[in-house]
Amino acid sequence: MTLAILCSGQGWQNPDMFALTGEAPEASELFACATKFLGGIDLRHYVRTKTNEAIHRNRAGQILCTTQALAVAAVLKEVMPERIIVAGYSVGEVAAWGVAGLFGMTDALELVARRSEAMDAASRPGDGLLFIRGLSRSDIDRLCERYDAAVAIVNPGDAYVLGGGCAALQATAREAALMNATKVIDLPVEVASHTKRLVRAAMEFRSSLRQVPARSSPYANVRVLSGIDGSPVTRIDVGLDKLAAQISQTVQWESCLHGCMEAGATAFLKLGPGRALSKMVQAAYPDVPTRSLDDFKNFKGHARG
């Protein structure tokens, strides 16, 4: 069996996201480490008591989702199959490096805190992301050119995430609806991730990456993919360059999923809150078993419902 592990980006945070991992002893060090990045508040308490707006703020969202992915990986470490492929969606790529052993897990959390701070500092008020499904890439490119938006993420099945300022995204959304896009949704993200608006943040994050030790290679029989092209990380220096660059460059998530299949993935497991990534896999590769953490009631494999 070759398992493809998908680490989610922000956007699906919820009060129950730590229901499985919150009491796991294997994850206790991670939760203790993450607490210092959210004002000394325990993350498990944070998601249950803070407003929906608070848990979807950029910095909080990145820290919450990264902690979740790393916590699950810590719990499942001893039962993972021999061969693993790891890919991360947006900030999930930092978590993927932690899961693959390229970063220590607490180092990965430290990096995510620095990443989010750099992005917040470089962002403009009103920046955000817009999801559009059902238009061709040429139509999407024309919309972006017309309204000064940019393609942030390419998903399978003519699905795109666009980044830009508030006015640009609102105008794009209105016209996409008139063009009969099948879905147009404002995403609960307050930065224009993966666009040129964040070039300064990408440069600053590259400097942060130089200050944190990275292994020369992943764990044995583990492959980690780069988000901006879906290719495997074979040279750490190049991989780190790409990891920083994806803050201001388009994430080719469709290519990442294709890279998982090319590497022989026979099943997918999505870590982190929500089921969006697993639904993408199910639509693109319906014959490959695909599950999300949220499908399970416990770590013994009992599914919900």
N, C-alpha and C positions, 0 to 999 in steps of 0.2 A: 504494500500500500504506500502511495505517495500522497501525503496530505498537504494541501495548499491552505495556509493560514492567512486570513485577511484581517488587517487591523484597521478599524474604522477611523474616519475623521470626526470632527465635531458636528453637531446638528441634531443628534438623537438622544441627548442627555435627558434623564427623567429621574423622579424620586426613588424608583426601585432598581436603578441600574447596578447597585452593589448587593442585590439580594443574594446572589450565589457566592460572591467573593468576599463579602464584608467580614465574615467570621472565620475565614480560612486562615489557619496559622501560617501557611506558606506565604501569604500576602501581607502579613502584619508589618514587616519592615517597610514595604512599599507604602502602605497607608500612613505609617508614622513619618516617612520621608515627605510624602506629598502634603501633609498637613501644614508644613512650614511655608508652602507656596500659596496657601489660601488664607493668610492671616491667622494661622494657628488654629483654624477650625477643622476638625476631623471631616474628611471628605464624605464619609457615610452619613454624618449629621448634616453636612452642608447641603447635599442633594435633597434631603427630606425636609429641610426647614427654610431654605432660601426660595425666592420667587423663581418662576420659570425664566423670567428675564435675566436674573442673576446667574443661573446655571448655564445660560446660553451666551453670556459675555465671552469674548474671544479668549482671554487668558484662562478663565475658569473652565471653559469648554475644552480647551486643549489639554489642560492638566487632568480633568476628570476622565476624558476618553483614553488618554495615554495610560493613566493608572489602571483603568479597567482592563485594557488589553494585556498589560504586563502582569497584573494580578492573576488573570486566567492562565497565562503562560506559566507562571510560577506554580500554580496549583497542579497543572497538567503535565509538568515537566517530566515526571517519571513514567508517564504512560503514553508519551508521544511515540508515533511510529518512527521507524529508523530513518526514513527519508521525508524531508519537509521542505516546502517552498514557502517563503514569507513575502507578502506584499502589503504595503500600507497606503491607504487612501488619505491624501493630504497630510495632516499632522500624524496620521497613523504610520507614515513611513519612518518616523523617528522610533515609534514603538516597535516597528518591524525590525529595526536594527537591534533593539534590545532583546527581542524574542530570538533573533538569530545569533545572539552572543557577541555581536560586534561592539555594543556598548554594555557596560554594566547597567542593571535596571535602574538603580538610583541615579546614575549618570544620565540616563535617558530622560528621567523626570527633570533633572536640573536643566538639561538642554531645551526641553519643551518650555520650561518657564522662561528661559532666555529668548527662545524663538517667539513666543507670544508677546513678550515685552517689546522686542524689536519691531514686530508687525504693528502693534498698537501705536508705537511712536511714529511709524512711517505712514500710518493710515490717515485719511481725511474724514471729517464728520460726514455721515451719510453713506459711506462706502458699504458695499455688501455684495451678495451673490444671488443669482436668479437661476432657477432650473427650468429648462425648456425641453420637452420631448415632442417628437413628431415632425420636425422640420429637417430638411437636408443640410449638410454642412455648408453648401454654397449659400443657402438662405441665411443660415446663422452668421456666416462671415459678412454678408451684406448688411444684416442688422447691426452687427458690431461696428462696421465702418460708418454706417449712417448715424449711429447714436453714441459713438465713442465708448463702446463697451469692449470687452475682450473675452475670448474663450479661455476659461480657467481650467475646466476638466472636460475631457472627452470620455463619455461612457458608452457602452455598447447600445445598439438599438436606436440610433439617432437621438440620443439623449445627451444634453450638454449643460454644463454649469457655466454661466457667464458672470464676470466680475466688472464692477465699475461704480460710479457715483450714483446716488439716489435718483436723480433726474434721468440719467441715461438708462438705468435699469427699468424705471417706470415706463418710459417711452418704448423701450424694447419689448416689455411685457405686453403693452397695449397692442403693438403691431403684430407680435407673435400670435396673439389671440385672434386677430383679424385674419391672419394667414392660416388659421385652423390648426395651430399646434394642439396636440392632444393633451398636453399638460403644461401649465405655466405656474410656477410656485416661487414666491419669495422665500429664501432660505434664512433660518435664524442664525445668521453669521454676520458680524459687523465689520468685516474687513474684506477688501477685494483680493482675496488670496489668489496666488498663481497668475498674477497679471503684472505688467510693468510698473504699476503704481507702487509696487513693493520692492523695487530694485535695491533701494537703500537697506531695507530689512534683510534681504538675501545676503548682501555684503557683510552686514553686521553679524548675521548668524554664522557665516563661514568663519569669521574670526572666533566666535564662540566654540565652534567645532574644533579648532586648533588647540583649544585649552583643555579639552576632555580626551582622555586616552581611548583609543579604539583598537580592537584586536586586528591583527593582520589578515584574518580570515574568519568566516562564520564557524559555528560549531560543525563538527564532522557531519557530512551528508545533509547539510542545510544550505539552501540557496535563497538569497534575498534579492529582490528585484528593485530597480530604480524607477521612481514614479514618472519621470519625464520621458522615458522611452521604453519601459518594460524590459530592459535588458538586465542580465544578472550582474551583480557587483563582483568583479574579478580583481580589480585594483582598488584598494581602500582610498587612496588619494583622489582618484577619479570619482569614486562613489560618494565621497564627502563633498566634492564640488557639486555633484548633481543633487545631493540632499539639500544643500543650501540653495541651489539655483531654483528648485521647484517652488520656492516661496514666490518667485516672480515669473515663472514659466508655466506653460500649460502642462497639467498632469494628464498623461495618456493612459487612463485607467483601462480602456479597452485593450490596449497593448499589454498592460500588466496581466490581465486575465488570459490573454492569448499566450503570454509567456509562461504562465502557470501550466497551461495545457501542453505547450511545447515541451516543457520539462517533465511531463508525464504525470500530472496531477490526476489522481483517481477519485479524490473527494475534496470538498472544500469545507472549512470551518471558519466562520466569521466571529471574531472576538469584538467585544465592545457592545454598546447599546444599539438597539434597533435591528432591523432585518433588511435594510435597503441593499446592502452589498450582496447578500445571499440571494435576494430576488433578482439582481442583475445577472448573477451566475446562472440561476435557474432558467432565466429567459434565454441567455446566450448558449448555455450548454445543458439542455434539459435532461440528458442521460447521465449526468454526473451527480452523484449524491452530494447535497449541499445543506448545511445546517448553520444556524446562528446560535450564539450563547443563549439568547432569549427564548429559544425553543425548548430549553431544558429546565426542569424543576430542581435538579441537583447534579452533582458531578459524577454520579454513578450511571448517568445516561438516560434517566427517566424523562421522557418528553412531556411537555405540557399538552393538555387536551387529550 
